[in-house]
Amino acid sequence: MKDELAYIGNKIIKNKNILAENTNTLLSQFLQQTSDLSLPYLKEDMHKWNAKLFFILAESLKDNKDTDEIQQWAEKTAEAFVRNHIPLQSALRSLSIYRNVIWDVFTEELEQKSFAPITMLDVGKIIDPILDEISAYIGHIYEEHNTKIMKLAYNALEELSVPVVPIAKETAIIPLIGEIDTQRSQLILEVALQESANLKIEYLILDISGVPIVDTMVADNLFKVVHALDLIGVKSIVSGIRPEIAQTIISLGIDFSKITTCANLHTALASIGLKRVIE
């Protein structure tokens, strides 16, 4: 049985360039149909790359499976798919082309050499798990890529959620909208300090009129921001203290006496001498 598998393996190695060319043509057609993209790299790099996979599969039939080579092939292929914006579904389905091309070789050899039917089963037991491994590696690369993209998008969204708006010389406003959790409060602190230094800000107004709830945690975070700004010489004002927020602060026993507060942004601007800006 091993002799038959080794024979098929050697046959694949001998014809790997022809198999690669056939695969290249089918793969190019398939990916252009499913992704509507022109992939010039398939005509050059992928020919050698396809031949390498056939060599790996052939060596596995000869009992020379190289797990590192399989992983390297899968990862680089997945990276090429990702780089060319091939959908994951199309990337995984494309593996069936390799399977079909190589099975054509098996079928031909089985008929010509009158190999026992069990040989085909043994071939499948070797080839199919390798292609499954490759599918798993490709899926992992796509997952890592998507996670990275989502993280970048989330970070960009977070940065947009803490805008620093200069309104006059050495004066700026950070209008806060939405809930403030621990992660966002840390971002507020970092942005406030960094931009205050970059813009040489003397007055920074933290407008919380768009914050629906001010509880103990939010208040504590505001205290930290105000204290940190004070340490670098920036005078801060918290504006947007609506009546319901004031009631909540009182009911929770939160002490805002050490923080300069204003009912609205107009009042905050007027308190630092910027009346003409709002009149």
BASEKE-473780 format. One line per 4 residues: number of its first residue (from 1); their letters; for each residue x, y negated, z negated of C-alpha. Coordinates in Angstrom, 2 decimals, decimal comma, m for minus. Example, Ala and Ser with C-alpha at 12.3 -4.5 7.8 and 13.67 -1.06 7.14 Angstrom:
2
1> as> 12,30:4,50:m7,80  13,67:1,06:m7,14;
END
This chain:
279
1> mkde> 0,00:0,00:0,00  2,82:m2,39:m0,83  4,38:m1,69:2,53  1,18:m2,74:4,29;
5> layi> 0,95:m5,94:2,25  4,60:m6,69:2,91  4,07:m6,11:6,62  1,19:m8,58:6,70;
9> gnki> 3,27:m11,03:4,69  6,15:m10,85:7,16  3,70:m11,23:10,04  2,35:m14,43:8,48;
13> iknk> 5,85:m15,81:7,95  6,75:m15,05:11,55  3,68:m16,86:12,85  3,38:m19,55:10,17;
17> nila> 3,93:m22,40:12,65  1,16:m21,17:14,93  m1,14:m20,71:11,94  m0,21:m24,18:10,71;
21> entn> m1,02:m25,72:14,08  m4,40:m23,98:14,20  m5,13:m25,10:10,67  m3,98:m28,62:11,43;
25> tlls> m6,45:m28,94:14,30  m9,36:m27,51:12,35  m8,53:m29,52:9,24  m8,28:m32,79:11,17;
29> qflq> m11,65:m32,18:12,81  m13,27:m31,19:9,53  m12,02:m34,17:7,54  m12,91:m36,67:10,24;
33> qtsd> m16,43:m35,26:10,36  m16,93:m35,26:6,60  m15,14:m38,49:5,68  m15,34:m40,52:8,91;
37> lslp> m11,64:m41,34:8,67  m8,77:m41,20:11,10  m5,88:m39,31:9,53  m2,70:m39,67:11,62;
41> ylke> m0,61:m38,05:8,88  m2,33:m34,74:9,64  m0,57:m34,52:13,01  2,90:m34,78:11,51;
45> dmhk> 3,40:m34,17:7,81  0,53:m31,74:7,42  1,89:m29,33:10,05  4,97:m28,59:7,95;
49> wnak> 2,89:m28,70:4,81  0,41:m26,16:6,16  3,26:m23,89:7,21  4,60:m24,07:3,67;
53> lffi> 1,31:m22,86:2,22  1,23:m19,93:4,61  4,79:m19,09:3,55  3,75:m19,22:m0,12;
57> laes> 0,79:m16,94:0,53  2,92:m14,54:2,57  5,55:m14,31:m0,16  2,79:m13,59:m2,68;
61> lkdn> 1,71:m10,62:m0,55  5,30:m9,42:m0,79  5,06:m9,65:m4,60  7,07:m12,88:m4,71;
65> kdtd> 4,47:m15,29:m6,12  5,95:m18,67:m7,08  3,59:m20,51:m9,44  5,67:m23,71:m9,38;
69> eiqq> 5,56:m23,84:m5,59  1,79:m23,34:m5,65  1,31:m26,17:m8,14  3,65:m28,49:m6,24;
73> waek> 1,84:m27,83:m2,96  m1,57:m28,38:m4,55  m0,58:m31,59:m6,33  1,05:m33,19:m3,28;
77> taea> m1,88:m32,20:m1,10  m4,33:m33,67:m3,62  m2,30:m36,89:m3,77  m2,45:m37,15:0,04;
81> fvrn> m6,21:m36,61:m0,04  m6,65:m39,25:m2,75  m4,38:m41,70:m0,94  m6,47:m41,32:2,21;
85> hipl> m9,77:m41,60:0,30  m10,93:m38,06:1,09  m13,95:m37,16:m1,09  m13,28:m34,38:m3,61;
89> qsal> m16,01:m32,21:m2,10  m14,36:m32,41:1,33  m10,92:m31,75:m0,15  m12,10:m28,57:m1,85;
93> rsls> m14,10:m27,38:1,14  m11,07:m27,83:3,38  m9,40:m24,89:1,62  m11,88:m22,57:3,32;
97> iyrn> m10,10:m23,40:6,59  m6,85:m21,94:5,28  m8,75:m18,92:4,05  m10,45:m18,37:7,42;
101> viwd> m7,27:m18,79:9,46  m5,31:m16,33:7,39  m8,18:m13,83:7,27  m8,17:m13,80:11,07;
105> vfte> m4,62:m12,50:10,85  m5,61:m9,84:8,34  m8,51:m8,66:10,47  m6,37:m8,40:13,59;
109> eleq> m3,65:m6,48:11,81  m6,15:m4,16:10,14  m7,61:m3,26:13,52  m4,29:m2,84:15,31;
113> ksfa> m2,45:m0,93:12,58  m5,45:1,01:11,27  m4,74:m0,04:7,72  m6,96:1,39:5,02;
117> pitm> m9,99:m0,82:4,15  m8,71:m1,10:0,61  m5,80:m3,12:2,02  m8,20:m5,96:2,75;
121> ldvg> m9,42:m5,85:m0,85  m5,86:m6,00:m2,12  m5,11:m8,93:0,15  m8,17:m10,73:m1,22;
125> kiid> m7,12:m10,01:m4,80  m3,85:m11,83:m4,12  m4,86:m14,65:m1,77  m8,19:m15,71:m3,29;
129> pild> m6,85:m16,37:m6,84  m4,05:m18,51:m5,35  m6,53:m20,63:m3,41  m8,64:m20,88:m6,58;
133> eisa> m5,56:m22,12:m8,45  m5,01:m24,73:m5,77  m8,65:m25,84:m6,07  m8,20:m26,24:m9,82;
137> yigh> m5,03:m28,32:m9,39  m6,70:m30,53:m6,78  m9,70:m31,06:m9,06  m7,33:m32,03:m11,90;
141> iyee> m5,52:m34,61:m9,77  m8,83:m36,16:m8,70  m9,99:m36,26:m12,32  m6,79:m38,04:m13,38;
145> hntk> m7,17:m40,50:m10,50  m10,81:m41,26:m11,32  m9,96:m41,69:m15,01  m7,22:m44,16:m14,10;
149> imkl> m9,55:m46,13:m11,80  m12,26:m46,23:m14,46  m9,76:m47,42:m17,06  m8,51:m50,20:m14,79;
153> ayna> m12,07:m51,25:m14,02  m12,99:m51,20:m17,71  m9,93:m53,27:m18,63  m10,76:m55,80:m15,90;
157> leel> m14,33:m56,00:m17,15  m13,12:m56,50:m20,71  m10,84:m59,33:m19,64  m13,75:m61,00:m17,88;
161> svpv> m15,78:m60,66:m21,07  m13,36:m62,99:m22,91  m12,88:m65,99:m20,59  m10,84:m68,96:m21,76;
165> vpia> m12,24:m72,15:m20,19  m10,11:m75,33:m20,45  m12,40:m78,39:m20,62  m9,96:m81,16:m21,51;
169> keta> m6,33:m81,67:m22,31  m5,31:m79,22:m25,05  m8,95:m78,13:m25,51  m10,66:m74,92:m24,38;
173> iipl> m13,74:m72,82:m25,01  m14,21:m69,07:m25,25  m17,91:m68,41:m24,56  m18,77:m65,01:m26,03;
177> igei> m21,76:m63,09:m24,70  m23,00:m59,70:m25,84  m22,13:m57,48:m28,77  m18,70:m57,66:m30,40;
181> dtqr> m17,28:m54,31:m31,44  m13,87:m53,49:m32,88  m12,21:m53,04:m29,49  m13,60:m56,24:m28,06;
185> sqli> m12,74:m58,22:m31,18  m9,12:m57,10:m30,80  m9,22:m58,28:m27,20  m10,66:m61,64:m28,30;
189> leva> m7,82:m62,01:m30,77  m5,15:m61,15:m28,19  m6,62:m63,39:m25,47  m7,16:m66,31:m27,85;
193> lqes> m3,58:m66,23:m29,07  m2,00:m65,64:m25,67  m3,98:m68,26:m23,77  m3,66:m70,81:m26,57;
197> anlk> 0,10:m70,50:m26,26  0,07:m70,52:m22,45  m2,23:m73,54:m22,16  m0,74:m75,36:m25,17;
201> ieyl> m4,18:m75,61:m26,72  m4,79:m77,73:m29,82  m8,54:m77,09:m30,17  m10,24:m73,80:m29,33;
205> ildi> m14,01:m73,44:m29,61  m15,41:m69,94:m30,06  m19,00:m70,20:m28,87  m21,10:m67,28:m30,17;
209> sgvp> m24,48:m68,53:m28,98  m24,64:m65,51:m26,66  m23,83:m62,98:m29,40  m27,10:m61,30:m30,47;
213> ivdt> m25,97:m60,06:m33,89  m23,45:m61,41:m36,37  m22,94:m58,87:m39,13  m20,17:m58,33:m41,66;
217> mvad> m17,88:m56,70:m39,10  m18,32:m59,48:m36,53  m17,80:m62,13:m39,21  m14,66:m60,40:m40,45;
221> nlfk> m13,31:m60,28:m36,90  m14,03:m63,98:m36,42  m12,17:m64,72:m39,66  m9,14:m62,86:m38,32;
225> vvha> m9,19:m64,79:m35,04  m9,54:m68,14:m36,82  m6,76:m67,29:m39,28  m4,42:m66,13:m36,51;
229> ldli> m5,06:m69,30:m34,52  m4,40:m71,38:m37,61  m1,01:m69,69:m38,00  0,06:m70,89:m34,54;
233> gvks> m1,28:m74,40:m35,13  m4,54:m74,17:m33,19  m7,62:m75,72:m34,77  m10,65:m73,51:m34,13;
237> ivsg> m14,39:m74,16:m34,26  m17,15:m71,55:m34,19  m20,19:m72,92:m32,40  m23,57:m71,42:m31,59;
241> irpe> m24,71:m70,71:m35,15  m28,41:m70,24:m34,45  m30,95:m70,37:m37,31  m31,45:m66,60:m37,30;
245> iaqt> m27,68:m66,05:m37,40  m27,39:m68,50:m40,30  m30,09:m66,56:m42,19  m28,26:m63,29:m41,55;
249> iisl> m24,99:m64,76:m42,78  m26,63:m65,98:m45,98  m28,45:m62,69:m46,60  m25,24:m60,72:m46,17;
253> gidf> m23,38:m63,05:m48,52  m20,75:m63,88:m45,91  m18,65:m66,92:m46,81  m18,16:m69,19:m43,78;
257> skit> m17,02:m72,15:m45,91  m13,42:m71,88:m44,71  m14,44:m71,91:m41,04  m15,48:m75,03:m39,13;
261> tcan> m18,88:m74,28:m37,64  m21,36:m76,12:m35,44  m24,91:m75,40:m34,43  m24,17:m75,74:m30,73;
265> lhta> m21,44:m76,46:m28,22  m22,39:m80,12:m27,82  m21,89:m80,73:m31,52  m18,57:m78,90:m31,49;
269> lasi> m17,28:m81,00:m28,60  m18,46:m84,22:m30,25  m16,70:m83,25:m33,49  m13,33:m83,37:m31,72;
273> glkr> m14,01:m86,65:m29,94  m15,30:m85,39:m26,60  m18,65:m87,19:m26,63  m18,26:m88,58:m23,11;
277> vie> m17,95:m85,07:m21,75  m21,48:m84,25:m22,87  m23,21:m87,64:m22,46;
END
